[in-house]
Amino acid sequence: MKTLTLYHDDGTEEVTQLPGRWCICGQCDGNGTSSAYLGAFTSSEWAEQDDDFKHDYLRGDYDRPCESCGGTGKVWSIDSRKLTKAQRQALQDEADYRAEVAAERRMGC
């Protein structure tokens, strides 16, 4: 579960759990493993590989647990349809803050 701290106008804070659901990992398509760390092969690079490497690669010998899902094949995602107005506003405030910090870093601040 993901939690979020809501900051109220009166100065109080409230920690709330965000509604969510499990979704198929988009990085590994639910397989739990990935060879993405190797990068992509162009057709000419693939053609240069020997048959043993191609066979081992396609069989999954070079796969590692997916970095996004930790090998489970699923990721927990916030269910925006079930957010309260306060949760939605807090998430927007957090996104705005992160964007502002990123912009300041790009400017060298």
Buried (B, 14 or more C-beta within 10 A) or exposed (E): EEEBEBEEEEEEEEEBEBBBEEEBBEBBEBBBBBBBEEEEEEEEEEEEEEEEEEEEBEEEEBBEEBEBBEBBBBBBBBEEEEBEEBBEEBBEEEEEEEEEEEEEEEEEE
